[in-house]
Amino acid sequence: MNSLSTMKKSEEVILEPMYRLPTLILIIGLTIFFTPLPSWASIAITVFGLFLLLQSFTLRLKFTSENLVVLQLGKEIRCFPYKNWIAWRIFLPQLPGILYFRETASPHLLPILFDCEMLENQLKLHVGSLQIVQK
């Protein structure tokens, strides 16, 4: 993997998937099944974990010199031009975290289904000045 200082903005980078978040949610859902809590809670959490696991296999984030592109099975489904970004932040990076970013039109929250370190490096490279720093 290239270090942040040697990466070029002109390179296209597609992030590798991580399966931590869906796996954690699946384990929680299955664990709840063996508790006195209602079984519908276990089923709902497990189904959500399976949904995220499916997303981990099908979705990719591609960083280009001008856009963050969301790909599904290799096909572009959404494009977020950096010029429209106002701010970004990664919540709970030690856990399977959440990426928050705000564009001029709307805010976005995405579960991190990708390598968090690579994600943060790419964000700092392309929109680093817009990072919301935790105090």
C-alpha positions as CSV (number, residue, x, y, z in Angstrom):
1,M,0.0,0.0,0.0
2,N,1.3,3.5,-0.9
3,S,1.9,5.9,1.9
4,L,-0.2,9.0,2.1
5,S,2.7,11.2,1.1
6,T,3.5,9.2,-2.1
7,M,-0.1,8.9,-3.3
8,K,-1.1,11.2,-6.1
9,K,-4.5,12.8,-6.5
10,S,-4.7,11.7,-10.1
11,E,-4.6,8.0,-9.2
12,E,-7.9,6.2,-8.9
13,V,-8.2,4.1,-5.8
14,I,-10.9,1.5,-5.1
15,L,-11.1,0.6,-1.4
16,E,-11.0,-3.0,-0.2
17,P,-14.0,-4.3,1.6
18,M,-13.9,-5.1,5.3
19,Y,-16.4,-7.5,6.9
20,R,-16.1,-6.4,10.5
21,L,-19.3,-4.4,10.8
22,P,-21.6,-7.0,9.2
23,T,-20.0,-9.8,11.1
24,L,-20.3,-7.9,14.4
25,I,-24.0,-7.2,13.8
26,L,-24.7,-10.8,12.8
27,I,-23.0,-12.1,16.0
28,I,-25.0,-9.6,18.1
29,G,-28.2,-10.7,16.4
30,L,-27.6,-14.4,16.8
31,T,-26.5,-13.9,20.5
32,I,-29.8,-12.1,21.2
33,F,-31.6,-15.2,20.0
34,F,-30.3,-17.0,23.1
35,T,-31.4,-14.4,25.5
36,P,-34.9,-13.8,27.0
37,L,-35.4,-10.9,24.6
38,P,-38.1,-11.3,21.9
39,S,-37.0,-13.4,18.9
40,W,-38.2,-10.7,16.5
41,A,-35.3,-8.4,17.8
42,S,-32.8,-11.2,17.0
43,I,-34.3,-11.7,13.6
44,A,-34.3,-8.0,12.7
45,I,-30.7,-7.5,13.8
46,T,-29.5,-10.6,12.0
47,V,-31.3,-9.6,8.8
48,F,-29.7,-6.1,9.0
49,G,-26.3,-7.8,9.4
50,L,-27.0,-10.0,6.4
51,F,-28.0,-6.9,4.4
52,L,-24.7,-5.2,5.3
53,L,-22.7,-8.3,4.5
54,L,-24.3,-8.4,1.0
55,Q,-23.4,-4.7,0.6
56,S,-19.8,-5.5,1.6
57,F,-19.6,-7.9,-1.3
58,T,-21.3,-5.7,-3.9
59,L,-20.4,-2.1,-3.0
60,R,-17.0,-0.4,-3.6
61,L,-15.8,3.2,-3.1
62,K,-13.6,4.7,-5.8
63,F,-11.7,7.8,-5.2
64,T,-10.8,9.8,-8.3
65,S,-9.1,13.2,-8.6
66,E,-12.5,15.0,-8.6
67,N,-15.1,12.6,-7.1
68,L,-16.0,9.9,-4.6
69,V,-17.8,7.3,-6.7
70,V,-20.0,4.5,-5.3
71,L,-19.9,1.4,-7.4
72,Q,-22.2,-1.6,-7.2
73,L,-21.0,-4.7,-8.9
74,G,-18.6,-2.5,-10.9
75,K,-21.3,-0.1,-12.1
76,E,-21.4,3.5,-10.9
77,I,-24.5,4.2,-8.9
78,R,-23.6,7.5,-7.2
79,C,-21.0,10.3,-7.6
80,F,-20.1,12.8,-4.9
81,P,-17.9,15.7,-6.4
82,Y,-15.4,17.0,-3.8
83,K,-16.2,20.5,-4.9
84,N,-19.7,20.1,-3.2
85,W,-18.3,18.8,0.1
86,I,-18.5,21.1,3.2
87,A,-17.2,18.7,5.9
88,W,-16.4,15.1,6.8
89,R,-15.6,13.0,9.8
90,I,-15.2,9.4,10.8
91,F,-17.0,8.4,13.9
92,L,-15.7,5.5,16.0
93,P,-12.8,4.5,13.7
94,Q,-11.6,1.8,16.3
95,L,-14.9,0.0,15.9
96,P,-16.7,-0.6,12.7
97,G,-17.3,3.1,12.3
98,I,-19.5,5.5,10.4
99,L,-18.4,8.0,7.8
100,Y,-20.3,11.4,7.9
101,F,-19.9,13.9,5.2
102,R,-21.9,16.9,4.2
103,E,-22.4,18.2,0.7
104,T,-24.0,21.6,-0.1
105,A,-27.2,19.7,-0.9
106,S,-27.4,17.2,2.0
107,P,-25.6,15.3,4.7
108,H,-24.7,11.6,4.4
109,L,-24.0,8.8,6.9
110,L,-22.3,5.6,5.6
111,P,-21.4,2.5,7.6
112,I,-17.7,1.8,7.0
113,L,-17.7,-1.4,5.1
114,F,-14.1,-0.7,3.8
115,D,-10.6,-0.5,5.1
116,C,-10.9,2.4,7.6
117,E,-7.3,3.4,7.3
118,M,-7.3,3.5,3.5
119,L,-10.6,5.4,3.7
120,E,-9.2,8.0,6.0
121,N,-6.0,8.4,4.0
122,Q,-8.0,9.0,0.8
123,L,-10.3,11.5,2.5
124,K,-7.3,13.4,3.8
125,L,-5.6,13.3,0.4
126,H,-8.7,14.6,-1.5
127,V,-10.7,16.7,1.1
128,G,-8.3,16.8,4.1
129,S,-9.0,20.5,4.8
130,L,-12.7,19.8,5.3
131,Q,-12.1,17.3,8.2
132,I,-14.0,18.0,11.4
133,V,-11.4,17.4,14.1
134,Q,-12.6,15.9,17.3
135,K,-11.6,18.1,20.3
